[in-house]
Amino acid sequence: TELNTTLQMGSTESIKRFIKNGNSYGIISMAAIYDELFRNELQIIEINNLRINRDFSFITIAGNRNKLSEKFCNFAKIAYKKML
């Protein structure tokens, strides 16, 4: 089955505004809608047997790798492996 895509947006804020002002659905990070959930402006719709995986990247200012950033990356890798 093909999904008839009506609109594609380029930012999290534009998606949130569109959802709040229309009768539609979207896919967005829970962290991005924390405030809206707290204020009951948006709600999460649970979909059984649906799991969406996303890739994230560690970022920093170019040329700014240091011991603290390495420690954080290692911590995150270990915490992720524990969740699996």
Helices and strands as residue ranges (DSSP letters): H 12-20, G 30-33, H 34-38, H 67-83
